Amino acid sequence: MKTEVQTTAASKVKGAALIVGVYEGKTAKTVTWTAAGENAAAKLTNSAALIKAGDISTKPGKTTVLLQPAGLGVSRLVIVGLGKAGAMTQDDYVAAVKAAVKAAGTSEVILAAEDWTVTDRDEAWKALTAARTAFCTLAPKITLKTAHTEGAVLEKLVWLSDKKTKAVADALEAGRIEAENIHWARHLAELPPNICTPHYIAQTVKELTRKRGTGLSVKILDRKAIEKAKMGGVLGVSKGSAVEPAFIEFSYNGAGKAAPVVLVGKGITFDAGGISLKPARGMDEMKFDMCGAAVMLAAVKAAAELKLPVNVTALVAACENMPSGTALKPSDVITMSDGKTVEILNTDAEGRLILADALVRAAAFKPAAVVDAATLTGHIIVALGSAHSGLFANDSRLAAEEGFSRPRLRQRLAHAARKRLHGGPEVRCGRHGQYRCSRRPGRKHRGGFSGSVCSEVPLGAPGCRRYRQHSQRPEKSDGPAAAASFGLAQMPCRRGI
């Protein structure tokens, strides 16, 4: 994958596909071109006819593709709608780039987005975000099929700008590196659990450190070393599996003796739930229970490639959570690496056990900060939906640096909630586990009691007091994430038999 900055006018560039933007016009069937878009449209022989016919959409994210456009030196011209001028948000920008690159579907893309106005963002940010989004959109397929059709893969991104600057060139390269490492983490997560074992992850990381001059190093603890470290959580969770656990310490040194930032990732390569066995439906997705580990390892790898002036270490406790005659049992008591004892009530709450040992290990590094990423509980989806991740922090400054802003989060949550309740196909009642169509209240549902219905009544809606109100109360083992879901997602509902 390559990136390049060019100062050539949009009407004179040559390549596979050129992407330009268009804003809403002052009246119907009129458009307002961006500067680059206007430059390219001036060379089109049929631009006026396309606008008059309404063939060019200005709706955010909507694309129009012109093949072999007369007057231009590109094979495809992709025109992407940007909505109202001056109203583009960061999410809108990402959506527009993604839609345009996907519509182009070529190995080379020339992007004229320097003049797309994004609130509170400069050209360097737009270049970095565009590179990351574009390369992730047209990334190589992750598959183990012996025969498959490879789709378009983006190999080169050209950024059109008024002038070449080091800041923009560096931002493009940073976006490319970020995209490569996102794809690396996704590839690791997509591998089947019989391939992506704790040993496989450890060896994959070890290979990354063989190249000299990267500043990368790794320390791998096998079962004996884990026993010596008295990591009762890791040892207890892995007891039921024939696959050996591994504890990985993956480090990048870019700031001498400065205190490191420690990244902790949950590395359950397959989670069957242990003795507290999960339902068969959806269990295949439990290979993704090591996504926290994949992300944190990729972050260290990216820091090295970007040559960041920081010290960063990823700690990954990798193992399987399986049922067997040797597995942990509910009511077992284990001793963690800091000497504390823990009673097991549900063996499917394994994430907090291995993470506890990892966090104790993190404290030994005397870190400047600790960031923990894990697929810890499904209750966070109940609380926030599938579009958002949950953040628990004891440092508001660090949380802000991670990109989490309370007002922005509230705004996005409200938007997601409206879309889910009024535009989505189904809403689930957490109390009864039944579904209703948000557009057809009171219909019969699959699952739950035979012939039953479950209608959710929004808080404060007319008649909401007529029905018995239930709350989604967390179980004892559900932890703080469930408590958060209780606070955010409680809804009154009624059940009819």
C-alpha positions as CSV (number, residue, x, y, z in Angstrom):
1,M,0.0,0.0,0.0
2,K,1.3,3.4,-1.0
3,T,0.3,7.0,-0.4
4,E,1.1,10.2,-2.4
5,V,0.3,13.9,-2.3
6,Q,-0.2,15.6,-5.7
7,T,-0.9,19.3,-6.5
8,T,-2.2,18.6,-10.0
9,A,-5.6,20.1,-10.8
10,A,-8.5,17.6,-10.6
11,S,-9.3,18.2,-14.3
12,K,-5.8,17.1,-15.3
13,V,-5.0,14.1,-13.1
14,K,-4.6,10.7,-14.6
15,G,-5.4,7.4,-13.0
16,A,-8.0,4.8,-12.2
17,A,-10.6,6.7,-10.2
18,L,-11.1,10.3,-9.1
19,I,-13.3,11.2,-6.2
20,V,-14.9,14.6,-5.8
21,G,-17.6,16.0,-3.6
22,V,-20.8,17.9,-4.1
23,Y,-23.0,19.9,-1.7
24,E,-26.7,20.7,-1.9
25,G,-27.6,23.5,-4.2
26,K,-29.8,26.5,-3.4
27,T,-32.8,25.0,-5.2
28,A,-33.9,21.6,-6.3
29,K,-31.9,19.9,-9.1
30,T,-29.0,22.3,-8.5
31,V,-25.7,21.4,-6.8
32,T,-22.8,23.3,-5.3
33,W,-19.5,21.8,-6.3
34,T,-16.4,21.8,-4.1
35,A,-13.5,23.6,-5.7
36,A,-12.0,20.4,-7.0
37,G,-15.4,19.1,-8.1
38,E,-16.0,22.3,-10.1
39,N,-12.6,22.0,-11.7
40,A,-13.4,18.5,-12.9
41,A,-17.0,19.2,-13.8
42,A,-15.8,22.0,-16.1
43,K,-14.2,19.4,-18.3
44,L,-17.2,17.2,-18.4
45,T,-19.2,17.5,-21.6
46,N,-22.4,16.3,-19.9
47,S,-22.3,17.7,-16.4
48,A,-25.1,20.2,-16.9
49,A,-27.4,17.5,-18.4
50,L,-26.6,15.2,-15.4
51,I,-27.5,17.9,-12.9
52,K,-30.7,18.9,-14.7
53,A,-31.8,15.3,-14.9
54,G,-31.2,14.9,-11.1
55,D,-28.7,12.1,-11.7
56,I,-26.1,13.6,-9.3
57,S,-27.2,13.1,-5.7
58,T,-26.1,15.5,-3.0
59,K,-27.4,13.3,-0.1
60,P,-24.6,12.5,2.4
61,G,-22.8,9.3,1.4
62,K,-24.7,8.8,-1.9
63,T,-22.5,8.3,-4.9
64,T,-22.7,8.7,-8.7
65,V,-20.1,6.9,-10.8
66,L,-19.3,8.0,-14.3
67,L,-17.4,5.5,-16.4
68,Q,-14.8,6.8,-18.9
69,P,-15.9,10.4,-18.3
70,A,-15.3,12.5,-21.5
71,G,-12.8,15.3,-21.0
72,L,-11.0,13.7,-18.0
73,G,-7.9,11.5,-17.8
74,V,-9.4,9.0,-15.3
75,S,-11.3,5.8,-15.9
76,R,-13.9,6.6,-13.3
77,L,-15.3,9.7,-11.8
78,V,-17.0,9.2,-8.4
79,I,-19.2,12.1,-7.2
80,V,-20.1,11.7,-3.6
81,G,-22.8,13.7,-1.9
82,L,-21.8,15.8,1.1
83,G,-25.1,17.2,2.2
84,K,-25.3,20.9,3.3
85,A,-22.2,22.9,3.1
86,G,-20.6,23.5,6.5
87,A,-22.7,20.9,8.2
88,M,-20.3,17.9,7.8
89,T,-19.3,16.1,11.0
90,Q,-16.4,13.7,11.5
91,D,-18.7,10.7,11.2
92,D,-20.2,12.2,8.0
93,Y,-16.7,12.6,6.5
94,V,-15.7,9.0,7.3
95,A,-19.0,7.7,5.8
96,A,-18.5,9.8,2.6
97,V,-14.9,8.6,2.1
98,K,-16.0,5.0,2.7
99,A,-18.9,5.2,0.3
100,A,-16.9,6.8,-2.4
101,V,-13.9,4.4,-2.2
102,K,-16.3,1.4,-2.2
103,A,-18.1,2.8,-5.3
104,A,-14.8,3.4,-7.1
105,G,-13.7,-0.3,-6.5
106,T,-10.2,0.2,-8.0
107,S,-6.7,-0.5,-6.9
108,E,-5.8,3.2,-7.2
109,V,-7.9,6.1,-5.9
110,I,-7.3,9.9,-6.3
111,L,-9.1,11.7,-3.6
112,A,-9.9,15.4,-3.9
113,A,-11.2,15.9,-0.3
114,E,-8.9,18.7,0.8
115,D,-11.7,21.2,0.3
116,W,-14.3,19.2,2.2
117,T,-15.1,21.3,5.3
118,V,-15.2,19.2,8.5
119,T,-16.0,21.0,11.7
120,D,-12.9,21.7,13.8
121,R,-10.6,19.6,11.7
122,D,-7.6,20.5,9.5
123,E,-6.2,19.0,6.3
124,A,-3.8,16.7,8.1
125,W,-6.7,15.1,10.1
126,K,-8.7,14.7,6.9
127,A,-5.8,13.1,5.1
128,L,-5.0,10.6,7.9
129,T,-8.7,9.7,8.4
130,A,-9.2,9.3,4.6
131,A,-6.2,7.0,4.3
132,R,-7.2,4.8,7.2
133,T,-10.8,4.6,6.0
134,A,-9.9,4.0,2.4
135,F,-7.4,1.2,3.0
136,C,-9.7,-0.5,5.5
137,T,-12.6,-0.3,3.0
138,L,-10.8,-2.0,0.2
139,A,-8.7,-4.4,2.2
140,P,-7.7,-7.9,1.2
141,K,-10.4,-10.5,2.0
142,I,-9.8,-12.6,5.1
143,T,-10.7,-16.1,4.1
144,L,-9.3,-19.7,4.3
145,K,-11.4,-20.9,1.3
146,T,-9.5,-22.9,-1.2
147,A,-11.3,-21.2,-4.1
148,H,-12.6,-17.6,-3.7
149,T,-12.9,-14.5,-5.8
150,E,-10.7,-11.7,-4.6
151,G,-12.4,-8.3,-4.6
152,A,-10.8,-5.0,-5.4
153,V,-7.9,-4.1,-3.1
154,L,-6.7,-0.6,-2.7
155,E,-2.9,-0.4,-3.4
156,K,-2.4,3.4,-3.8
157,L,-4.1,6.5,-2.5
158,V,-3.4,9.9,-4.0
159,W,-4.3,13.0,-2.1
160,L,-5.0,16.1,-4.1
161,S,-3.9,19.3,-2.3
162,D,-3.1,23.0,-3.1
163,K,0.4,22.4,-1.9
164,K,2.7,19.7,-0.7
165,T,3.4,19.8,3.0
166,K,5.2,17.4,5.3
167,A,2.3,17.4,7.8
168,V,-0.1,16.1,5.2
169,A,2.3,13.6,3.8
170,D,3.1,12.2,7.2
171,A,-0.6,12.1,8.1
172,L,-1.3,10.0,4.9
173,E,1.5,7.6,5.9
174,A,0.2,7.4,9.5
175,G,-3.3,6.6,8.2
176,R,-1.9,3.8,6.0
177,I,0.0,2.3,8.9
178,E,-3.1,2.5,11.1
179,A,-5.1,0.7,8.4
180,E,-2.5,-2.0,8.0
181,N,-2.5,-2.7,11.7
182,I,-6.3,-2.6,11.9
183,H,-6.3,-5.3,9.1
184,W,-3.6,-7.2,11.0
185,A,-5.8,-7.3,14.1
186,R,-8.9,-8.3,12.1
187,H,-7.0,-11.1,10.4
188,L,-5.9,-12.4,13.8
189,A,-9.4,-12.3,15.1
190,E,-11.0,-13.9,12.0
191,L,-8.8,-17.0,12.2
192,P,-10.5,-20.1,13.4
193,P,-9.7,-21.1,17.0
194,N,-8.0,-24.3,16.0
195,I,-5.4,-22.2,14.2
196,C,-5.3,-19.0,16.4
197,T,-4.4,-20.7,19.7
198,P,-2.5,-18.9,22.5
199,H,0.8,-20.5,21.1
200,Y,0.0,-19.2,17.6
201,I,-0.5,-15.6,18.9
202,A,2.7,-15.8,20.9
203,Q,4.7,-17.1,17.9
204,T,3.1,-14.4,15.6
205,V,4.2,-11.7,18.0
206,K,7.7,-13.3,18.3
207,E,8.2,-13.1,14.6
208,L,7.6,-9.3,14.7
209,T,10.5,-8.8,17.0
210,R,13.1,-10.7,14.8
211,K,13.7,-7.6,12.7
212,R,16.3,-5.4,14.3
213,G,16.0,-1.7,14.8
214,T,12.2,-1.7,15.4
215,G,12.5,-1.2,19.2
216,L,10.2,-4.2,19.7
217,S,10.7,-7.0,22.2
218,V,8.6,-9.8,23.6
219,K,8.6,-12.0,26.7
220,I,6.4,-15.1,26.6
221,L,5.4,-17.0,29.8
222,D,4.4,-20.7,29.3
223,R,2.4,-22.7,31.8
224,K,5.4,-23.3,34.1
225,A,6.2,-19.5,34.2
226,I,2.6,-18.7,34.8
227,E,2.5,-21.1,37.7
228,K,5.7,-19.5,39.1
229,A,4.0,-16.1,38.8
230,K,1.0,-17.6,40.7
231,M,-1.5,-16.3,38.2
232,G,-4.5,-18.3,39.5
233,G,-7.0,-16.6,37.2
234,V,-5.2,-17.6,34.0
235,L,-4.4,-21.1,35.3
236,G,-8.0,-21.6,36.6
237,V,-9.7,-20.5,33.3
238,S,-7.3,-22.7,31.2
239,K,-7.8,-25.8,33.3
240,G,-10.6,-27.2,31.2
241,S,-8.7,-27.0,27.9
242,A,-6.1,-29.2,26.4
243,V,-4.6,-26.1,24.8
244,E,-1.8,-24.6,26.9
245,P,-2.1,-20.9,28.0
246,A,0.4,-18.2,27.3
247,F,1.1,-14.8,28.8
248,I,2.6,-12.3,26.4
249,E,4.5,-9.1,27.2
250,F,5.0,-7.2,23.9
251,S,6.9,-4.0,24.3
252,Y,8.1,-1.0,22.2
253,N,10.7,1.3,23.6
254,G,10.7,4.7,21.9
255,A,11.3,7.0,24.9
256,G,14.3,5.6,26.8
257,K,13.6,5.2,30.5
258,A,10.2,7.0,30.6
259,A,7.3,5.2,32.4
260,P,5.5,3.1,29.9
261,V,1.8,3.1,28.9
262,V,0.5,-0.4,29.6
263,L,-2.1,-1.9,27.3
264,V,-4.0,-4.9,28.7
265,G,-6.0,-7.2,26.3
266,K,-8.3,-10.1,26.9
267,G,-7.0,-13.1,24.9
268,I,-9.6,-15.9,25.2
269,T,-9.1,-17.6,21.9
270,F,-12.3,-19.5,22.3
271,D,-14.9,-19.1,25.0
272,A,-17.4,-22.0,25.4
273,G,-18.3,-20.7,28.8
274,G,-16.6,-23.5,30.7
275,I,-19.0,-25.6,32.9
276,S,-21.5,-22.7,32.7
277,L,-21.8,-23.6,29.0
278,K,-23.0,-21.0,26.5
279,P,-26.0,-21.7,24.2
280,A,-25.0,-23.4,20.9
281,R,-26.5,-20.5,18.9
282,G,-23.9,-18.0,18.2
283,M,-21.1,-19.9,20.0
284,D,-19.0,-19.8,16.8
285,E,-18.5,-16.1,17.4
286,M,-16.7,-16.8,20.6
287,K,-13.5,-17.0,18.6
288,F,-13.7,-13.2,18.7
289,D,-13.2,-13.2,22.5
290,M,-9.5,-12.4,21.9
291,C,-10.2,-9.2,20.0
292,G,-9.0,-7.1,22.9
293,A,-5.7,-8.9,22.7
294,A,-5.5,-8.4,19.0
295,V,-6.2,-4.7,19.2
296,M,-3.6,-4.1,21.9
297,L,-0.9,-6.1,20.1
298,A,-1.6,-4.2,16.9
299,A,-1.4,-0.9,18.8
300,V,2.2,-1.7,20.0
301,K,3.1,-2.8,16.4
302,A,1.7,0.5,15.0
303,A,3.6,2.5,17.6
304,A,6.8,0.9,16.5
305,E,6.1,1.5,12.8
306,L,5.1,5.1,13.4
307,K,8.3,5.5,15.6
308,L,6.3,7.3,18.3
309,P,8.4,8.8,21.2
310,V,6.7,6.6,23.8
311,N,7.3,3.4,25.7
312,V,4.3,1.1,25.4
313,T,3.8,-2.5,26.6
314,A,0.9,-4.9,25.8
315,L,0.0,-7.6,28.3
316,V,-2.1,-10.4,27.0
317,A,-3.3,-13.4,28.9
318,A,-4.2,-15.9,26.2
319,C,-6.1,-19.2,26.9
320,E,-9.3,-21.1,26.1
321,N,-12.3,-21.4,28.4
322,M,-13.6,-24.9,27.9
323,P,-15.7,-27.5,29.8
324,S,-14.1,-30.8,30.9
325,G,-13.6,-32.9,34.0
326,T,-10.7,-30.7,35.0
327,A,-12.4,-27.3,34.4
328,L,-13.3,-24.8,37.0
329,K,-16.6,-25.4,38.7
330,P,-19.1,-22.9,40.2
331,S,-18.2,-22.5,43.9
332,D,-14.5,-23.2,43.4
333,V,-12.1,-20.8,45.1
334,I,-8.9,-19.7,43.4
335,T,-6.0,-17.5,44.5
336,M,-4.9,-14.6,42.2
337,S,-1.4,-13.4,41.7
338,D,-1.7,-10.7,44.3
339,G,-2.8,-13.2,46.9
340,K,-6.5,-12.4,46.9
341,T,-9.0,-15.3,46.8
342,V,-12.0,-15.4,44.4
343,E,-15.1,-17.6,44.5
344,I,-16.3,-18.8,41.1
345,L,-20.1,-18.4,40.7
346,N,-20.2,-18.6,36.9
347,T,-17.4,-20.0,34.9
348,D,-18.5,-17.9,31.9
349,A,-17.3,-14.8,33.8
350,E,-13.7,-15.8,32.9
351,G,-12.6,-12.5,31.4
352,R,-12.3,-10.6,34.7
353,L,-10.2,-13.5,36.1
354,I,-7.5,-13.4,33.5
355,L,-7.6,-9.6,33.3
356,A,-7.1,-9.3,37.1
357,D,-3.8,-11.2,36.8
358,A,-2.8,-9.1,33.9
359,L,-3.6,-5.9,35.8
360,V,-1.6,-7.0,38.8
361,R,1.3,-7.6,36.3
362,A,0.8,-4.2,34.8
363,A,1.3,-2.5,38.2
364,A,4.8,-4.0,38.4
365,F,5.8,-1.8,35.4
366,K,4.9,1.4,37.3
367,P,3.0,2.7,34.3
368,A,2.1,6.2,33.3
369,A,-1.3,4.9,32.4
370,V,-3.1,1.6,31.9
371,V,-5.7,1.0,29.2
372,D,-7.7,-2.3,29.2
373,A,-9.6,-3.6,26.2
374,A,-11.9,-6.6,26.4
375,T,-15.0,-8.2,25.0
376,L,-16.1,-8.5,28.6
377,T,-19.9,-8.6,28.7
378,G,-22.9,-8.6,26.4
379,H,-24.6,-6.3,28.8
380,I,-22.7,-3.3,27.3
381,I,-24.6,-3.9,24.1
382,V,-27.8,-3.8,26.0
383,A,-26.8,-0.5,27.4
384,L,-25.1,1.2,24.4
385,G,-26.2,-0.8,21.3
386,S,-23.9,-2.3,18.7
387,A,-22.6,1.0,17.3
388,H,-20.7,2.1,20.5
389,S,-18.1,0.8,22.9
390,G,-18.3,1.3,26.6
391,L,-15.6,3.2,28.5
392,F,-15.0,3.1,32.3
393,A,-12.3,5.5,33.4
394,N,-11.0,7.0,36.7
395,D,-9.2,9.7,34.8
396,S,-11.3,12.1,32.8
397,R,-8.2,13.6,31.1
398,L,-7.1,10.2,29.8
399,A,-10.7,9.5,28.7
400,A,-10.7,12.7,26.7
401,E,-7.4,11.9,25.1
402,E,-8.9,8.5,24.0
403,G,-11.5,10.5,22.1
404,F,-14.4,10.1,24.4
405,S,-16.4,13.3,25.1
406,R,-19.5,13.3,27.3
407,P,-21.5,15.7,25.2
408,R,-20.6,14.1,21.9
409,L,-21.3,10.6,23.4
410,R,-24.7,11.7,24.6
411,Q,-25.5,13.1,21.2
412,R,-24.4,9.9,19.4
413,L,-26.2,7.7,21.9
414,A,-29.4,9.7,21.4
415,H,-29.1,9.4,17.6
416,A,-28.4,5.6,17.8
417,A,-31.4,5.1,20.2
418,R,-33.8,6.9,17.9
419,K,-32.6,4.9,14.9
420,R,-32.8,1.7,16.8
421,L,-36.3,2.3,18.2
422,H,-37.9,3.9,15.2
423,G,-35.9,2.7,12.2
424,G,-34.7,-0.7,13.1
425,P,-36.5,-4.0,12.6
426,E,-36.6,-5.3,16.1
427,V,-36.3,-4.2,19.8
428,R,-35.4,-6.7,22.5
429,C,-37.0,-6.7,25.9
430,G,-34.1,-7.6,28.3
431,R,-36.5,-8.9,31.0
432,H,-38.2,-11.5,28.9
433,G,-35.7,-12.1,26.0
434,Q,-38.5,-11.7,23.5
435,Y,-38.6,-9.4,20.4
436,R,-41.1,-7.1,18.9
437,C,-41.0,-5.2,15.6
438,S,-40.7,-1.5,16.4
439,R,-43.1,-0.7,13.6
440,R,-45.7,-3.4,14.6
441,P,-46.2,-3.3,18.4
442,G,-47.9,-6.3,19.9
443,R,-47.1,-8.8,17.3
444,K,-46.3,-12.4,18.4
445,H,-42.6,-13.2,18.8
446,R,-40.2,-16.0,18.5
447,G,-38.7,-17.4,21.7
448,G,-40.0,-17.0,25.2
449,F,-43.4,-18.2,26.3
450,S,-45.7,-19.9,23.8
451,G,-48.1,-17.5,22.2
452,S,-46.8,-14.6,24.3
453,V,-46.3,-11.0,23.3
454,C,-44.0,-8.4,24.8
455,S,-44.5,-4.6,24.2
456,E,-42.0,-2.0,25.3
457,V,-43.5,1.3,26.4
458,P,-41.0,4.3,26.4
459,L,-40.7,6.1,29.7
460,G,-43.2,8.9,29.9
461,A,-45.3,7.7,27.0
462,P,-49.1,8.0,27.4
463,G,-50.4,5.0,29.3
464,C,-47.0,3.9,30.5
465,R,-48.2,3.7,34.2
466,R,-51.0,1.3,33.3
467,Y,-48.6,-1.6,33.1
468,R,-46.4,-3.3,35.6
469,Q,-42.9,-2.0,35.3
470,H,-39.9,-4.3,35.2
471,S,-36.2,-3.4,35.4
472,Q,-33.2,-5.1,33.8
473,R,-31.5,-5.8,37.1
474,P,-27.9,-7.2,36.8
475,E,-27.1,-10.6,38.2
476,K,-24.5,-10.8,40.9
477,S,-21.8,-11.9,38.5
478,D,-22.5,-9.3,35.8
479,G,-20.2,-6.6,37.3
480,P,-20.1,-2.9,36.7
481,A,-21.0,-3.1,33.0
482,A,-24.3,-4.6,33.8
483,A,-24.9,-2.0,36.5
484,A,-24.3,0.6,33.7
485,S,-26.8,-1.1,31.5
486,F,-29.3,-1.1,34.3
487,G,-28.9,2.6,34.6
488,L,-29.1,3.4,30.9
489,A,-31.4,0.8,29.5
490,Q,-34.2,0.1,31.9
491,M,-37.6,0.3,30.2
492,P,-41.1,-0.5,31.5
493,C,-42.7,-3.3,29.6
494,R,-45.7,-5.6,29.9
495,R,-46.1,-9.3,29.1
496,G,-49.3,-10.8,27.8
497,I,-50.0,-14.5,27.9
